[in-house]
Amino acid sequence: MDSEVFMNLLVAQLRNQDPSSPMDTNQMISQTTQLATMEKLTSMDKVALENFSLQMRTAAAAMIGQTVSWLDKDGTTKSGIAESVSFASGVPVVKVGEVNIPLDQISGVNTPADNIPKQA
């Protein structure tokens, strides 16, 4: 139920109330407070989803140039260098060679051996 439906119900209730027994003010304030709470929770949910999406995109982009591992359809662990990332679908997709791996199927990330600084 969104705020528009709630307001329509509240207006209908006020229009059709018995003039000799009007709606309780406390009840109306309570319903209005519930509407405000619902709207705020809905807004917070949207922000949380947007933040999660941004975190997934950032994590996927950071994998470019890294060695990633995943399980293929046979259950065999595969690995390779992440070459690019696509954000075209809901979950970022990391490309390794000709294979596209959804971010949520990647089981590990390592820095390639040739990118690790050598100690003196």
HUBEL-V62795 format. One record per residue. N is the residue number from 1. RES is the residue in three letters. SS is DSSP state (hx for helix, st for strand, lp for the rest). NEAR is the number of other C-alpha atoms within 8 Angstrom. Layout:
N&RES&SS&NEAR ; N&RES&SS&NEAR
This chain:
1&MET&lp&4 ; 2&ASP&lp&6 ; 3&SER&hx&8 ; 4&GLU&hx&6 ; 5&VAL&hx&8 ; 6&PHE&hx&10 ; 7&MET&hx&8 ; 8&ASN&hx&8 ; 9&LEU&hx&8 ; 10&LEU&hx&8 ; 11&VAL&hx&8 ; 12&ALA&hx&8 ; 13&GLN&hx&8 ; 14&LEU&hx&8 ; 15&ARG&hx&6 ; 16&ASN&lp&6 ; 17&GLN&lp&9 ; 18&ASP&lp&6 ; 19&PRO&lp&5 ; 20&SER&lp&4 ; 21&SER&lp&6 ; 22&PRO&lp&7 ; 23&MET&lp&8 ; 24&ASP&lp&6 ; 25&THR&hx&6 ; 26&ASN&hx&6 ; 27&GLN&hx&8 ; 28&MET&hx&9 ; 29&ILE&hx&8 ; 30&SER&hx&8 ; 31&GLN&hx&8 ; 32&THR&hx&8 ; 33&THR&hx&8 ; 34&GLN&hx&8 ; 35&LEU&hx&10 ; 36&ALA&hx&8 ; 37&THR&hx&8 ; 38&MET&hx&8 ; 39&GLU&hx&10 ; 40&LYS&hx&8 ; 41&LEU&hx&8 ; 42&THR&hx&8 ; 43&SER&hx&8 ; 44&MET&hx&8 ; 45&ASP&hx&8 ; 46&LYS&hx&8 ; 47&VAL&hx&8 ; 48&ALA&hx&8 ; 49&LEU&hx&8 ; 50&GLU&hx&8 ; 51&ASN&hx&8 ; 52&PHE&hx&8 ; 53&SER&hx&8 ; 54&LEU&hx&8 ; 55&GLN&hx&8 ; 56&MET&hx&11 ; 57&ARG&hx&10 ; 58&THR&hx&8 ; 59&ALA&hx&8 ; 60&ALA&hx&13 ; 61&ALA&hx&9 ; 62&ALA&hx&6 ; 63&MET&lp&11 ; 64&ILE&lp&11 ; 65&GLY&lp&9 ; 66&GLN&lp&11 ; 67&THR&st&13 ; 68&VAL&st&14 ; 69&SER&st&12 ; 70&TRP&st&12 ; 71&LEU&st&12 ; 72&ASP&lp&8 ; 73&LYS&lp&5 ; 74&ASP&lp&5 ; 75&GLY&lp&6 ; 76&THR&lp&7 ; 77&THR&st&8 ; 78&LYS&st&8 ; 79&SER&st&8 ; 80&GLY&st&9 ; 81&ILE&st&12 ; 82&ALA&lp&15 ; 83&GLU&lp&10 ; 84&SER&st&9 ; 85&VAL&st&12 ; 86&SER&st&9 ; 87&PHE&lp&9 ; 88&ALA&lp&5 ; 89&SER&lp&7 ; 90&GLY&lp&5 ; 91&VAL&lp&9 ; 92&PRO&lp&14 ; 93&VAL&st&13 ; 94&VAL&st&14 ; 95&LYS&st&13 ; 96&VAL&st&12 ; 97&GLY&lp&8 ; 98&GLU&lp&5 ; 99&VAL&st&6 ; 100&ASN&st&8 ; 101&ILE&st&11 ; 102&PRO&st&10 ; 103&LEU&hx&11 ; 104&ASP&hx&5 ; 105&GLN&hx&8 ; 106&ILE&st&12 ; 107&SER&st&8 ; 108&GLY&st&7 ; 109&VAL&st&10 ; 110&ASN&st&7 ; 111&THR&lp&9 ; 112&PRO&lp&10 ; 113&ALA&hx&5 ; 114&ASP&hx&5 ; 115&ASN&hx&6 ; 116&ILE&lp&7 ; 117&PRO&lp&5 ; 118&LYS&lp&4 ; 119&GLN&lp&3 ; 120&ALA&lp&2
